[in-house]
Amino acid sequence: MQIGQVVGTLVATQKHRKLEGAKLLLVQPLTLEGQAKGTPVLAIDSVGAGVGERVLYLIEGKAAQDALGRKAAPVDAAIMGIVDTVTLA
């Protein structure tokens, strides 16, 4: 799992039938310190996250499919949780 911040939404009027009803969000990967790293990824939301929230997400196609319950769906990333706080020791 990785930490990221939701930076936008994506609306698609035409999409794969396995993705019908799915909420698509753009997630900016973050370091543990909260700094942006890399390029944003498109993820399916399973927890009701919104723009500006920090989230936990998977970037593993099979694991993301299984976690979302969407077998054989064209999924690379899935949001699995909303982060309340990060404490570094």
C-alpha positions as CSV (number, residue, x, y, z in Angstrom):
1,M,0.0,0.0,0.0
2,Q,1.0,3.6,-0.6
3,I,-0.1,7.0,0.7
4,G,-1.5,9.6,-1.7
5,Q,-3.7,12.6,-1.9
6,V,-6.8,12.8,-4.0
7,V,-6.3,15.7,-6.4
8,G,-9.2,15.3,-8.8
9,T,-12.1,13.2,-10.2
10,L,-12.5,11.6,-13.5
11,V,-15.9,11.2,-15.3
12,A,-16.2,8.8,-18.1
13,T,-19.5,8.4,-19.9
14,Q,-18.2,5.3,-21.7
15,K,-16.3,2.7,-19.8
16,H,-15.7,-1.0,-19.4
17,R,-18.9,-2.8,-18.2
18,K,-17.0,-4.1,-15.1
19,L,-16.4,-0.4,-14.1
20,E,-20.0,0.7,-14.2
21,G,-20.9,2.5,-11.0
22,A,-17.3,2.9,-10.0
23,K,-16.0,6.3,-8.7
24,L,-12.7,7.2,-10.4
25,L,-10.3,9.5,-8.6
26,L,-6.8,11.0,-9.4
27,V,-4.4,10.3,-6.6
28,Q,-1.0,12.1,-6.2
29,P,1.5,9.7,-4.6
30,L,3.1,11.2,-1.4
31,T,6.2,10.6,0.7
32,L,5.7,9.8,4.4
33,E,6.4,13.5,5.0
34,G,3.5,14.5,2.8
35,Q,5.6,15.7,-0.2
36,A,4.4,14.9,-3.8
37,K,6.4,12.3,-5.6
38,G,5.9,11.0,-9.2
39,T,2.9,11.4,-11.3
40,P,-0.8,11.1,-10.3
41,V,-2.5,7.7,-10.8
42,L,-6.1,6.9,-11.6
43,A,-7.7,4.8,-8.9
44,I,-11.1,3.3,-8.1
45,D,-12.5,4.5,-4.8
46,S,-14.0,1.9,-2.5
47,V,-14.3,4.1,0.7
48,G,-15.9,7.4,-0.3
49,A,-12.8,9.5,-0.4
50,G,-13.0,13.1,-1.7
51,V,-10.7,15.7,-3.3
52,G,-8.0,16.9,-0.8
53,E,-8.1,13.8,1.4
54,R,-5.0,11.6,2.1
55,V,-5.7,7.9,1.2
56,L,-4.1,4.5,1.3
57,Y,-4.1,2.9,-2.2
58,L,-2.9,-0.3,-3.9
59,I,-1.1,-0.3,-7.2
60,E,-1.3,-4.0,-8.0
61,G,-3.9,-5.1,-10.6
62,K,-4.8,-8.5,-9.2
63,A,-4.8,-7.3,-5.5
64,A,-6.9,-4.2,-6.5
65,Q,-9.4,-6.3,-8.4
66,D,-9.8,-8.7,-5.4
67,A,-10.0,-5.9,-2.9
68,L,-12.8,-4.2,-4.9
69,G,-14.6,-7.4,-5.7
70,R,-14.4,-6.7,-9.4
71,K,-12.7,-9.8,-10.8
72,A,-11.5,-9.5,-14.4
73,A,-12.0,-5.7,-14.3
74,P,-9.3,-3.6,-15.9
75,V,-8.1,-2.2,-12.6
76,D,-4.5,-1.1,-11.7
77,A,-5.1,1.0,-8.6
78,A,-7.7,1.0,-5.8
79,I,-8.2,3.3,-2.8
80,M,-8.6,1.2,0.3
81,G,-8.7,3.7,3.2
82,I,-8.7,7.3,4.2
83,V,-5.7,8.5,6.3
84,D,-6.5,10.3,9.5
85,T,-2.9,10.9,10.7
86,V,0.7,9.8,10.0
87,T,3.1,9.7,12.9
88,L,6.8,9.2,12.2
89,A,8.9,7.8,15.1
